[in-house]
Structures are given as structure tokens and as C-alpha cells.
Amino acid sequence: MDYQNKSERYYSKVRQEMKKYLPENAERIIDVGCGNGSFASGIRKESGAEVWGVEYTKEGAQEAEKVLDKVFSGSCEENLKSLPDHYFDVAFFNDVLEHMPDPAKLLSEFKLKMAPGGIVISSIPNIRYHNALLPILFKKDFRYKSSGVMDYTHLRFFTSKSITRLFEEQGYEVIVHEGINRSKSLKPVLYNIPLLFTQMDIFYPQFATVAKVVK
């Protein structure tokens, strides 16, 4: 997968909107797809927790090593055996699972790495976001882009329903599931009027999910 042509900002996003889902008592955290460590290092400073990272690109991993406790370079799948079992209180997957060939298998196997009561926090793009859905409905077109929901590096696509199903079928209990970064456009409002506002998920480009390991 070609990640080399991504902008530097792609690897340095500080997902402020995701920090609110972090439990106060988390002591050992891992950020899968940590980029250059910008988000995870902020978590580390604010919480005082031990924070690890996994980053696909070698360059990003090298930068993250400077600010995190431990960093693995390469895909999460190939590094899974190197991670300690029953260790992490929290695992972040911020816009990561959609890049994986088999996110269900990864989530199932990752349960072994979580401490009792551990939670997985994810942000996943929503294919029903109005800017992605409407070209499919009205223009009959499915076109990849350099970023966003239709990012050309995405291997999987999800809706709000399929996200919760993804976690539940792999033995997680979904505690929180909500749309984030709501669109300020009037378009989804207008589209919802004849549908009696039954399609509110199209307002959100991503859904945040907090899921607890239960089996």
C-alpha cells in the first residue's frame, strides 16, 4: 500500500476529539497506527501512563520512538506476537481498522493483548457520510480520493451498524458508539427533510467506538 505520498499532516494528527474516551485510570496504553507519535505523546504527558505505539511506516516509527515508551515498526499484524499478552488497559485504533485486510481477525486476536477489563477505542470512517454516499447514489460513481472517507489506502468500508457488528462479533461489548466531527453543511439537513430525519448518520464522516473485551 502506497503511504509514501501522504502529506506530513497525515502522520501528525492530534485527534483531540478522541482523548475524551480515555479512562482516567488507564496505566498502559497502545496506539496502533501512531504516526509520528503526536497523539500518543499528548496522551502520555496528560495521563502519566506508559504509552506504546505501532506504526506502519519506518519514518513515522522512528519519530514516534523519540516521544513514546516503546514503538514497533510495520503492520500491527506482523508485530502482534511481539506485544505482551494481557498487558494493555487501552488500545487506540484511530482511523486504522479500515486500512487492514482483515480487521475482524485482528480485533479477535488483539483481545489476548488486553488486560482484564481492557477497552479498545476506535475511530472509523463512515461510508454513509453525505459527501461519500451521494456521489454513489446520484452520480453512480465510486471514486477514491487522497484523504477522507474515500481515501485510496482504505481496504474496508463501514457504516455505523457494521462497525458495532464488527466489535460484537469478535467478543466485545460496545460501551460508546457515536458520530464525530459532524458536518456543518446544510446538505444533510435538506436530504433528511423528506426522510423525516431518519438518516442522521450521514452527518458524520467518522464514528467513535469504545468497546470492552468480554470474551
TIKOL-962940 format. One record per residue (C-alpha): x, y, z; residue number from 1. Coordinates in nm, 3 decimals. Each point is the difference from the previous one (the first is absolute). Last residue first. Layout:
<drenvos>
        xx        yy        zz     n
         X         Y         Z   NUM
...
</drenvos>
This chain:
<drenvos>
        xx        yy        zz     n
    -1.499    -1.297     2.586   215
    -0.094     0.339     0.149   214
     0.258     0.241    -0.144   213
    -0.141     0.351     0.026   212
    -0.083     0.220    -0.297   211
     0.016     0.377    -0.039   210
    -0.103     0.111    -0.348   209
     0.044     0.330    -0.179   208
    -0.181     0.036    -0.331   207
     0.136     0.195    -0.292   206
    -0.113     0.229    -0.284   205
    -0.320     0.084     0.190   204
    -0.311     0.179    -0.127   203
    -0.109    -0.306    -0.203   202
    -0.076    -0.178     0.329   201
    -0.311     0.214     0.045   200
    -0.199    -0.199    -0.256   199
    -0.343    -0.011     0.167   198
    -0.043     0.376    -0.015   197
    -0.353    -0.023    -0.142   196
     0.132    -0.141    -0.329   195
    -0.134     0.298    -0.197   194
     0.194     0.234     0.236   193
     0.312    -0.217     0.029   192
     0.154     0.100    -0.333   191
    -0.037     0.367     0.091   190
     0.175    -0.048     0.334   189
     0.275    -0.210    -0.161   188
     0.060     0.287    -0.244   187
     0.013     0.282     0.256   186
     0.372    -0.057     0.055   185
     0.148     0.020     0.348   184
     0.091    -0.367    -0.008   183
     0.036    -0.175     0.333   182
     0.358    -0.075     0.107   181
    -0.109    -0.307     0.198   180
    -0.284    -0.251    -0.019   179
    -0.063    -0.217     0.302   178
     0.060    -0.345     0.144   177
     0.074    -0.043     0.369   176
    -0.001    -0.319     0.207   175
     0.017    -0.259    -0.278   174
     0.059    -0.339     0.161   173
     0.272    -0.192    -0.179   172
     0.015    -0.365    -0.103   171
     0.097     0.019    -0.368   170
    -0.360     0.004    -0.124   169
    -0.073     0.297     0.225   168
     0.288     0.206    -0.135   167
    -0.077    -0.036    -0.370   166
    -0.374     0.024     0.065   165
     0.049     0.342     0.158   164
     0.195     0.114    -0.305   163
    -0.249    -0.158    -0.243   162
    -0.283     0.204     0.145   161
     0.181     0.334    -0.018   160
     0.105    -0.071    -0.357   159
     0.333    -0.141    -0.110   158
     0.243    -0.026    -0.291   157
     0.309    -0.221    -0.022   156
     0.328     0.025    -0.191   155
     0.055     0.373     0.047   154
     0.324     0.129    -0.154   153
    -0.183     0.194    -0.273   152
    -0.175     0.216     0.260   151
    -0.375     0.009    -0.069   150
    -0.096     0.096     0.356   149
     0.262     0.273     0.011   148
     0.327     0.028    -0.188   147
     0.159    -0.024    -0.346   146
    -0.326    -0.098    -0.167   145
    -0.162    -0.317    -0.134   144
    -0.298     0.021    -0.234   143
    -0.314    -0.211     0.014   142
    -0.246     0.141    -0.253   141
    -0.368    -0.048    -0.070   140
    -0.033     0.380    -0.003   139
    -0.314     0.007     0.216   138
     0.038    -0.280     0.251   137
     0.378    -0.054    -0.008   136
     0.072     0.373    -0.018   135
    -0.241     0.041     0.294   134
     0.165    -0.248     0.234   133
     0.349     0.146     0.036   132
    -0.085     0.365     0.065   131
    -0.308    -0.104     0.200   130
     0.187    -0.228     0.239   129
    -0.142    -0.349    -0.065   128
     0.350    -0.145    -0.050   127
     0.075     0.089     0.363   126
     0.368     0.018     0.090   125
     0.116    -0.186     0.315   124
     0.128     0.146     0.328   123
     0.084    -0.261     0.257   122
     0.040    -0.054     0.372   121
     0.069    -0.353     0.123   120
    -0.060    -0.071     0.366   119
     0.165    -0.217     0.263   118
    -0.209    -0.160     0.274   117
     0.265    -0.264     0.059   116
     0.320     0.116    -0.176   115
    -0.001     0.005    -0.381   114
     0.256    -0.180    -0.216   113
    -0.210    -0.315    -0.036   112
    -0.290     0.212    -0.126   111
     0.221     0.101    -0.293   110
    -0.065    -0.331    -0.174   109
    -0.371     0.070    -0.043   108
     0.061     0.361    -0.098   107
     0.255    -0.108    -0.263   106
    -0.231    -0.268    -0.140   105
    -0.284     0.251    -0.036   104
     0.231     0.261    -0.157   103
     0.094    -0.236    -0.285   102
     0.186     0.179    -0.280   101
     0.071     0.301     0.224   100
    -0.024     0.365    -0.105    99
    -0.358     0.037     0.127    98
     0.121    -0.106     0.345    97
     0.234     0.298     0.030    96
    -0.194     0.326     0.024    95
     0.089     0.036     0.370    94
     0.051    -0.349     0.141    93
     0.079     0.071     0.365    92
     0.066    -0.285     0.243    91
    -0.070     0.042     0.370    90
     0.084    -0.199     0.313    89
     0.285    -0.180    -0.174    88
     0.180    -0.305     0.139    87
    -0.190    -0.329    -0.028    86
     0.262    -0.133    -0.246    85
     0.314     0.194    -0.086    84
     0.040     0.132    -0.357    83
     0.260    -0.171    -0.218    82
    -0.251    -0.251    -0.136    81
    -0.216     0.284    -0.133    80
     0.280     0.167    -0.193    79
    -0.081    -0.152    -0.339    78
    -0.370     0.072     0.038    77
     0.053     0.353     0.129    76
     0.187     0.087    -0.315    75
     0.355     0.128     0.008    74
     0.214     0.177     0.260    73
    -0.050    -0.065     0.371    72
     0.028     0.281     0.253    71
     0.078     0.008     0.372    70
    -0.024     0.266     0.270    69
    -0.108     0.278    -0.234    68
     0.154     0.336    -0.099    67
     0.317    -0.075    -0.196    66
    -0.123    -0.339    -0.119    65
    -0.287     0.179    -0.176    64
     0.243     0.165    -0.241    63
     0.158    -0.331    -0.097    62
    -0.343    -0.161    -0.030    61
    -0.113     0.270    -0.243    60
     0.303    -0.054    -0.222    59
    -0.038    -0.379     0.002    58
    -0.363     0.018    -0.105    57
    -0.255    -0.239     0.148    56
     0.003     0.142     0.353    55
    -0.066    -0.185     0.325    54
     0.016     0.202     0.320    53
     0.052    -0.038     0.372    52
    -0.112     0.226     0.283    51
     0.072    -0.039     0.371    50
    -0.242     0.230     0.175    49
     0.069     0.347     0.142    48
    -0.346     0.099    -0.122    47
     0.063     0.340    -0.159    46
     0.356    -0.061    -0.118    45
    -0.066    -0.350    -0.134    44
    -0.323     0.100    -0.171    43
     0.184     0.283    -0.172    42
     0.273    -0.244    -0.102    41
    -0.266    -0.228    -0.146    40
    -0.152     0.269    -0.222    39
     0.328     0.131    -0.141    38
     0.172    -0.339    -0.020    37
     0.139     0.034    -0.352    36
    -0.279    -0.218    -0.136    35
    -0.160    -0.195     0.286    34
    -0.168    -0.263    -0.216    33
    -0.082    -0.211     0.304    32
     0.023     0.213     0.313    31
     0.071    -0.215     0.305    30
    -0.084     0.095     0.357    29
     0.114    -0.126     0.339    28
    -0.116     0.179     0.315    27
    -0.361     0.090    -0.080    26
    -0.179     0.133     0.312    25
    -0.146     0.313    -0.156    24
    -0.167    -0.191    -0.282    23
     0.078     0.134    -0.351    22
    -0.315     0.086    -0.198    21
     0.052     0.375     0.033    20
     0.331    -0.024    -0.185    19
    -0.165    -0.088    -0.330    18
    -0.118     0.353    -0.088    17
     0.355     0.129     0.042    16
     0.124    -0.223    -0.280    15
     0.347     0.146    -0.032    14
     0.077    -0.071    -0.362    13
     0.372    -0.036    -0.075    12
     0.014    -0.286    -0.249    11
    -0.251     0.135    -0.252    10
     0.135     0.351     0.055     9
     0.323    -0.105    -0.174     8
    -0.198    -0.048    -0.320     7
    -0.045    -0.352    -0.136     6
     0.212    -0.095    -0.300     5
     0.194    -0.267     0.189     4
    -0.310    -0.182     0.120     3
    -0.032    -0.218    -0.311     2
    -0.137    -0.341     0.101     1
</drenvos>
